[in-house]
Amino acid sequence: MRLVPLLTAEETRRAEEAHPGPLDELMERAGTAVAETVLRSFPGRVTVVCGGGSNGGDGRVCARVLREAGRDVHVVDAVGDLGEPDVIVDALLGIGLRDAPREDAARMIELMNASGRPVVAVDVPSGVNASTGTVPGAAVRAAATVTFGAAKVGLAVAPGRFHAGAVQIAPIGLRPREHEHALVPASALLEVPAKGPVSTKYSAGSVLVVGGSRGLTGAPMLAALAAFRADAGYVAVAAPESALPVLEGRLLEAVKLPLPEDQSGRLLPRAADAILEAAEKADAVAVGPGLGRSDGTVELVRILLERLSVPVVVDADGLWELEPFARSAPTVLTPHSGELARLLETTAAEVDAGRLDAVRRAASRFGSIVLLKGADTLVAAPREGVLVASYGTPALATAGSGDVLTGVVAAFLAKGMEPRFAAAAAAVAHGVAAELLDLQRGAVASDLLPGLQRALAGHGLQRAPLA
């Protein structure tokens, strides 16, 4: 799978040090690239806010090029007056930030944000940690960011992602030799194995979905339908016996396996034997959609993770009170920030403030692939860099969309994809399917299903991963 590099500040510095020409040459190209963006998209008077480092040097080159093009340009430092610009260029802090900006820089950041004028950030918005996406204090909210050589981690990972605006990558001659983290392009979907002339329903990928409880039968149905739309050839659903009439009436193509349940309609631990037998025909198992929460379901998930020998994706109620486990087969956990917070015994706010660190800690703690859902869906594996899938729209913020994603992950695992890439490609397919919706407002999770088919057929794959 061809990935798009995401650089940390240190990786960027090493690329700059390896540049065969003078660093002034890079600064000239960088400042010119920012000026060209301003000239192309932002008319009127310009104020360039310059810090003391190389980011400020880029800003001063930008100011010179703008003046040469006939623009009215005002250059200020962290204690200056913005004047009355039509657009602001933020060249204050750049990629060197680790902690909250100092008082004078924070004051200037707040002035830029309060100006009501569009801000074009140089490399990264001031106040955003380029290596992690964290925002430790005041941070510029840019309309656009012009970054150099390759995108920075902080432009792709929230909350920094939401400060960057439209990201443009300017090719200034940097050739990064290494990168730990990467963006997953939409073209990754072209690498999902497709059914061929000799495929059977089993060789195309067989998925078993384990879930459902009283009042929550829709979740396993969505996961099963999504697995089919993601091109799995065979899907079975193992659910409480009382759910069978609903499943039979709404889920035509999947095989149903009725299981023993408690008085509340939740699966019992003794259902494990029947699930394990059914899993002998499966290439991947999805555990959790609509499972419900009880001591019995927690015990059932524990037994399944210990005894299943095929790849497993665990979502929703399957993550409830989940403890670290030992497995030889691949496991993918797909939490949102609240679920990840419970797994790490912290708060959702802390996860949201440091998503990159949180997903990596979870991958290490559980020895599993962890897919942290969000606008910047992150996929981490132990001792591996993080993959970022930055597709999708607010239409995904609807009940059941996570169940759809679970079904797609399970289908891609069942097709034999390498597990980390299967999870990342599933997040891309999920996001592209949302982007292909004709209507964004009022969308429901089942609306994503036709979009999955279109995404796998090659529609919507042209957008750049940070556009």
ABEGO torsion letter per residue (X at the ends): XBBBBBBBAAAAAAAAAABABBAAAAAAAAAAAAAAAAAAABBEBBBBBBBABAAAAAAAAAAAAAAAAGBBBBBBBAABBAEBBABBBBAAAEAABABBBBAAAAAAAAAAAAAGBBBBBBGBBBGBBAAAGBBABBBBBBABBBBBGBBBAAAABOAAAAAAEBBBBBBAGBBBABBABBBBBAAAAAABBBBBAABBAAAAEBBBBBEEBBGAAAAAAAAAAAAAAAGBABBBBBBBAAAAAAAAAABAABBBBBBBBBAAGBBBAAAAAAAAAAAAABABBBBGBGAEBBAAAAAAAAAAAAABABBBBBBEAAABGBBBBBBABBBBBBBBAAAAAAAAGBBAAAAAABAAAAAAAAAAAAGBBBBBBEABBBBBBBGBBBBBBABEBAAABBBGAAAAAAAAAAAAAAAGBBAAAAAAAAAAAAAAAAAABABABGBBAAAAAAAAAAAAAGBGAABBAAX
